[in-house]
Amino acid sequence: MSITRLSYRSRINFSTMTLSFDEEIERILSRSRANNAKAGLTGALLLAGNTFFQMIEGPEPAVLETLDRISTDPRHGDFAVIDQRTDAARLMPADPLFFCDASDACDSVLSSLYIPIAHSPELVRYDDLVSVMIFSATRVARRHMQNRALSA
């Protein structure tokens, strides 16, 4: 069975936010994760400066419906699709929406990946984005496993 994978970038439209920035992000994540789980979607969201990068994957109708909803959301501006493709397997199979904030990158490897993305979001291509998202998810998972091992 094939899946559709779509990635986009958008700038945050701060003027539409009614909550604090952190509360707005938490609300977006909570709703998006619930919607994605219902629609059979997985993916990742990266916040780099004032730019969102997202990769959504799943059944094509659900991906396109989600894209339509996001692209018309007033919290997003300067919306641009980076890539859309069909693939045989998901890159983020276990997560309705992995999230990473580049400003929270506490290790130098992640920081070195995020700096170019935050400074030149219009230059980010599919391969760059997927590499950063997968590497970030792997680093975060590894850190959680190490913390659990230390606390056991």
C-alpha positions as CSV (number, residue, x, y, z in Angstrom):
1,M,0.0,0.0,0.0
2,S,1.4,3.4,-0.9
3,I,1.2,6.6,1.1
4,T,1.4,10.3,0.2
5,R,4.1,12.4,1.8
6,L,3.9,16.1,1.6
7,S,6.1,18.8,3.1
8,Y,5.6,22.5,3.4
9,R,6.8,25.6,5.1
10,S,5.0,28.6,6.4
11,R,5.7,31.7,8.4
12,I,3.9,32.2,11.7
13,N,1.4,35.0,11.6
14,F,1.7,36.3,15.1
15,S,-1.1,38.9,14.7
16,T,-3.7,36.1,14.7
17,M,-2.7,34.5,17.9
18,T,-4.9,34.9,20.9
19,L,-2.8,33.0,23.4
20,S,0.8,33.3,24.4
21,F,3.2,31.8,21.9
22,D,3.9,28.6,23.9
23,E,0.2,28.1,24.6
24,E,-0.6,28.6,20.9
25,I,2.0,26.0,19.9
26,E,0.6,23.6,22.5
27,R,-2.9,24.1,21.2
28,I,-1.8,23.5,17.6
29,L,0.1,20.3,18.6
30,S,-2.8,18.9,20.7
31,R,-5.4,19.5,17.9
32,S,-3.1,18.4,15.1
33,R,-2.1,15.2,16.9
34,A,-5.8,14.3,17.6
35,N,-6.8,15.1,13.9
36,N,-3.8,13.2,12.5
37,A,-4.6,10.1,14.6
38,K,-8.2,10.1,13.5
39,A,-7.2,10.6,9.8
40,G,-4.4,7.9,9.9
41,L,-1.7,10.5,9.4
42,T,1.8,10.7,10.8
43,G,4.6,13.2,10.4
44,A,6.8,15.8,12.0
45,L,6.6,19.6,12.7
46,L,9.8,21.6,13.0
47,L,9.7,25.2,14.3
48,A,12.8,27.1,13.2
49,G,12.7,30.8,14.2
50,N,9.4,32.1,12.9
51,T,9.0,29.3,10.3
52,F,7.1,26.0,10.5
53,F,8.2,23.1,8.4
54,Q,5.9,20.1,8.4
55,M,5.9,16.7,6.8
56,I,2.6,14.9,6.6
57,E,2.2,11.3,5.4
58,G,-0.7,8.9,5.0
59,P,-3.6,8.3,2.7
60,E,-3.7,10.8,-0.1
61,P,-7.2,12.1,0.5
62,A,-6.4,12.8,4.2
63,V,-3.1,14.4,3.4
64,L,-4.7,16.8,0.8
65,E,-7.6,17.6,3.1
66,T,-5.1,18.4,5.9
67,L,-3.0,20.5,3.5
68,D,-6.1,22.5,2.5
69,R,-7.0,23.2,6.1
70,I,-3.5,24.3,7.1
71,S,-3.0,26.4,4.0
72,T,-6.1,28.4,4.8
73,D,-5.4,28.7,8.5
74,P,-4.8,32.4,9.3
75,R,-2.0,31.5,11.7
76,H,0.1,30.6,8.6
77,G,1.5,33.0,6.1
78,D,3.9,32.8,3.2
79,F,2.7,29.1,2.7
80,A,4.7,27.0,0.2
81,V,4.7,23.3,-0.6
82,I,8.2,22.0,-0.7
83,D,7.5,18.5,-2.0
84,Q,4.7,16.0,-2.6
85,R,5.5,12.3,-3.4
86,T,4.2,8.8,-3.1
87,D,6.2,6.2,-1.2
88,A,5.8,2.6,0.0
89,A,6.5,3.2,3.7
90,R,6.2,6.0,6.2
91,L,9.2,7.8,7.6
92,M,7.5,8.6,10.9
93,P,5.3,5.5,11.4
94,A,4.8,5.7,15.1
95,D,4.1,9.4,15.7
96,P,0.9,11.4,14.7
97,L,3.1,14.5,15.0
98,F,6.7,14.6,16.2
99,F,7.6,18.1,17.2
100,C,10.9,19.8,17.6
101,D,11.6,23.5,18.3
102,A,15.0,24.5,16.9
103,S,15.4,27.0,19.7
104,D,15.3,24.2,22.2
105,A,18.1,22.3,20.6
106,C,20.4,21.7,23.5
107,D,23.1,19.8,21.6
108,S,25.6,21.2,19.1
109,V,24.8,18.7,16.4
110,L,21.1,19.6,16.3
111,S,21.9,23.3,16.5
112,S,24.3,23.1,13.6
113,L,21.5,21.6,11.5
114,Y,18.8,24.1,12.5
115,I,20.8,27.3,12.0
116,P,20.8,27.2,8.2
117,I,17.1,26.3,8.1
118,A,16.1,29.1,10.4
119,H,18.2,31.7,8.5
120,S,17.2,30.6,4.9
121,P,13.9,28.8,5.0
122,E,13.2,29.5,1.4
123,L,16.3,27.4,0.4
124,V,15.2,24.3,2.3
125,R,14.6,21.3,0.1
126,Y,12.9,18.0,0.7
127,D,16.0,16.0,1.4
128,D,17.3,18.6,3.8
129,L,14.0,18.7,5.7
130,V,13.6,15.0,5.9
131,S,17.1,14.5,7.1
132,V,16.8,17.1,9.8
133,M,13.4,15.7,11.0
134,I,14.5,12.1,11.1
135,F,17.8,13.0,12.8
136,S,16.0,15.1,15.4
137,A,13.5,12.4,16.1
138,T,16.3,9.9,16.5
139,R,18.3,12.2,18.8
140,V,15.2,12.9,21.0
141,A,14.3,9.2,21.2
142,R,17.9,8.3,22.1
143,R,18.0,11.0,24.8
144,H,14.7,9.8,26.3
145,M,16.1,6.2,26.4
146,Q,19.3,7.3,28.1
147,N,17.3,9.3,30.7
148,R,15.1,6.3,31.5
149,A,18.2,4.1,31.8
150,L,19.8,6.6,34.3
151,S,16.6,6.8,36.4
152,A,16.1,3.1,36.6
